[in-house]
Amino acid sequence: MTQFCIDSNVGDELCPAPGDVVSYHTQIPLSGLLEIPLQKPPKEQIFNTTHEIDITKYTALTVKKPPGKKVLVAGKIMAGIEYIAKVPDQKVHFAHWDIPFQALIKNDNGSLLDLAFNLDEYIAHVCVEHEEYMQIDERTISMEIVLLIWLQRKDN
């Protein structure tokens, strides 16, 4: 059963299944360095990762020249890292970061959506297509994430 983030047009994290019709989509890469906060001990090794998606904005934008629409989807991905710490007592620690994202969805050929496009007929989903974390040093982690943001007709 679909759970909704902010309203009935914004679905949970979901990747397209075989047979799903992806009406409109875009992909966005997120990359950068994550620093373990100073109040947490340094890491020896990453042993588990988690993530949660939260869509905070989903709206159709009307453009005058050329006339048409774009869909704005914005939110955050909470990236969590469980790691073995370089300390003798409590060895397992968890750190997390909120990483913002935003994307504009248009037609596959890059043109604007038709002015008659009705956002209420679609549900927005976010799929984490790729997620990779690499240890740089005891406090720094390199992240590479690819999100697929897609719209699915409610009647599909």
Secondary structure, 3 states (H helix, E strand, C coil): CCCECCCCCEEEECCCCCCCCCCEEEEEEEEEEEECCCCCCCEEEEEEEEEEEEEEEEEEEEECCCCEEEEEEEEEEEEEEEEEECCCCCCEEEEEEEEEEEEEECCCCCCCECCCCCHHHEEEEEEEEEEEEEECCCCEEEEEEEEEEEEEECCC
